Amino acid sequence: MEFISTRKKKKVKDNKSIYLRAYLIYFSFVIIMIVVVVKTIMLQFEGRSEVFTTNDGVQEKMPTRTVKRIPRRGEILDANYNPMITSVSFYDIHMDPTVIDQKLFDEGINELSQGLSEMYPTRSASEWERYIRSARSSKKRYLLIKRKATIEEKKELANLPIFNKGRLKGGLIDSEETIVRKRPHGELLKRTLGYYRAPDRKAGELRVGIEGAFNDYLAGEYGEEIEQKYGNGWKKTGQIIRESVEGANVVTSIDLEIQEVAHTELERQLRNQDAKHGSVIVMDVKTGFVKAIASLTKASDGNYYETFNHAIGTKEVPGSTFKLASLMALLEDGKVNITDEVNASGEYHFYNNVMTDHDGGYGKITIKQAFEKSSNVFTKIVHNAYKGNKESFVNRLRSFGLADSLGLDIKGEVKPTMYYPSHPNWSGISLPWMAVGYEVQQTPLQTLAFYNAVANNGKFVKPQFVQEIRRGQEVIKKFEPIVLRERICKESTIRTLKSCLEGVMINGTGRALKSSYFSIAGKTGTARILNADNTYGDKGSYKYQASFVGYFPADEPMYSCIVVISEPKSDIYGARVSGTVFSAIANKVYASTLKYHEAINEKKQRLEEAPVSKDGNRTDLEKVLRTFKVPHTIHNDGEWLSTTKQEKSIDLEPRYIGDKTVPNVVGMSAKDAVFLIEKTGMRAKVIGYGAVVTQSIPAGTKVSNNTVVLTLK
């Protein structure tokens, strides 16, 4: 029994020893794993140490770490590839004077200081030298030379003595790059171009305008690079692990020439009217691509700025411009013909409310004339046609797309307001008031898109701001026109409406805006808008919105345009307030569009006699003469030729050009003459334009150090 007990005790002791060793191995592995994880984190956030030797032979450790390399954002361009937002690089230039060899330092410090003084005269040459010597003696490795230096300054610095030996021998450190987004055209398109703000601890991601909507293309892809830790922080070394991929360029549909006219004309009229704010949009009829868009708001200093995009984000009652939709509904439902007569008495009573015409009435007129004169008799026409079935009028308007958002790529669009008769806000006057553009609300762009559909023969296209995405010369995405509704109404209705819109400009409220060069189709609008307290106030305090919307040329629509001006002080009527802006834009676009003008040399006959030709290089002369199909004959070989004009051809003879004498360059272009003179080692001075008629040193004279003066005519 004692023997068995002893064996059991020994077995228990052995088991404890095994468990102890197992636990020891286990915890050893855990500790090793913890150390590995900690080291990995330290490498990322605190860096790894690299040993380097100073000029004094002392070995020191310099921690390094891997960080993201930020790519350059892509540019935002107009339709002709002119930059509207671009990225500009600035560099914080530093110097490490401790890495410079003593002999190189002594030989180059004076010239380096002189060069720095010429570039940055805030310090004299002697002050720059003392500044650098002091840093070298105190072993300062990160001496500031210039903050926010441009790429041109960076290149110029790299060519200075000492610095031209590079970073390791010359101590020039230029790796602190800052990329700043610049708008070459200032306030132009500020809100539409927008911006992008990445999420941080204080706020979430913010995408505004084109910059925000297309950030995924503009942003590019991050790379990786090495940073070193100096005494005052982490600095880039220039060692790149993985290159970043630059962002793609966003090519918008904006035409800067049209944009500048639209912006300027809108601002001019806003100032003239002392208005609160205004918007203008120009759109390509067939495609829906926006060619210009501006929204200006009066600031406290009296000037106008793009602080909010009213064109897509502010909805208001459209007023008389909505009469086009009412007339379209009446025609589609067969309620009227435009030749029908109505009594435009000037006052139209509905319950306790009265709608009036501003001219006091027009008497017996046709519906077409009522539209041209913008008579509010449309309240009576629509009320009589739909009072038994109000829903059918609203449904017909909705079938045109007037109650739907446009689904823009850029954020900020608000949905139109259009109530059903079952809505709590519907009242007994809602139907007639809606007929003339009240009790509905639209943004300027939503109104324009509807008119654009009429100009486009009923095809409703989505307004777009970007036509393609490019990386270098490669198009990585192309945006095609998007059709929201293939046809909003019958073809016959479109033809009738077009004639009415043209009639506005010939016989109606827009007749003062007629152009003698091309025809315009459009509609004026004046609407009373609510005050901040949601009331119209007293008669003397009414606030108005003036608008004009249409397209041009009327017979072959190319562009549609809308101008909306809110709270004008001097005038309230759409033709005089907004129509003048529309007209100025239309005239500028028409004048600058070659499609509308005959070529001035289209019927000229090709000359039969040979042209005058300059003497010159054989290869160049042959290429030009062949390209323009000029008959010519070359007599004998030679690199340089003289030309003689015959009646219908050009004769080319060899011209002797000596190696050690001044060449004969009379009759040659400045480019060829200078090349031949400087080829001999002499200098040439050019006076005038055209071909060389005289040279100051005669041909055949021995080459010297003098300058040959070439007179061109």
Buried (B, 14 or more C-beta within 10 A) or exposed (E): EEEEEEEEEEEEEEEEEEEEEEEEEEEEEEEEEEEEEEEEEEBEEBBBEEEEEEEEEEEEEBBBBBBEBBBBBBBBBBBEEBBBBBBEBBBBBBBBBBBBEEEBBEEBBBEBBBBBBEBBEEBEBEEBBEBBBEBBEEEBBBBEBBEEBEEEBBEBBBEBBBBBBEBEBBBBBBBBBEEEBEBEBEBBBBBBBBBBBEEEEEEEEEBBBBBBBBBEBBBBEEBBBBBBBBEEEBBBBEEEEEEBBBBBBBBBBBBBBBBBBBBBBBBBBBBBBEBBBBBBBBBBBBBBBBBBBBBBBBEEEEEBBBBBBBBBBBBBBBBBBBBBBBBBBBBBBEBBEBEEEBEBBBEBEBEEEEBEBEEEBBEEBBBBBBBBBBBBBBBBBBBEBBEEEBEBBBEBBBBBBBBBEBEBBBBBBBBBBBBBEEEEEBBEBBBBBBBBBBBBBBBBBBBBBBBBBBBBBBBBBBBBBBBBBBBEEEEEBEBEBBBBBEBBBEEEBBEBBBEBBBBBBBEBBBEEBEBEEBBBBBBBBBBBBEEEEEEEEEEEEEBBBBBBBBBBBBEEBBBBBBBBBBBBEEBBBBBBBBBBBBBBBBBBBBEEBEEBEEEEEEEEEEEEEBEEBBBBBBEBBBEBBEEEEBEBEBEEEBEBBBBBEEEEBBBBBBBEBBEEBBBBBBBBBBEBBBBBBEEBEBEBEBEEEEBBEBBBBEBEBEBEEEEBBBBBE
